[in-house]
Amino acid sequence: MMSRCKILQANCSGVHVLKLVGEVRLNLCSTIDSAIESMTADPEFATIVVDLSETTLIDSTTLGMLAK
């Protein structure tokens, strides 16, 4: 069975939110990394909030990438 995941993003006044829903695995790291790069490139960038409240599984590689 294929894992299901949603990557949602929002921005308000330079505060970017990245919400990961479902099972987040290694195959999504490049997509998440690209999203973070685009957020930090925003001239109004202040911070990123990572919402894992609906994440059911996250692998160690993804956690490490988020920590960097």
Secondary structure, 3 states (H helix, E strand, C coil): CCCCEEEEEEEECCEEEEEEEEEECHHHHHHHHHHHHHHHCCCCCCEEEEECCCEEEECHHHHHHHHC
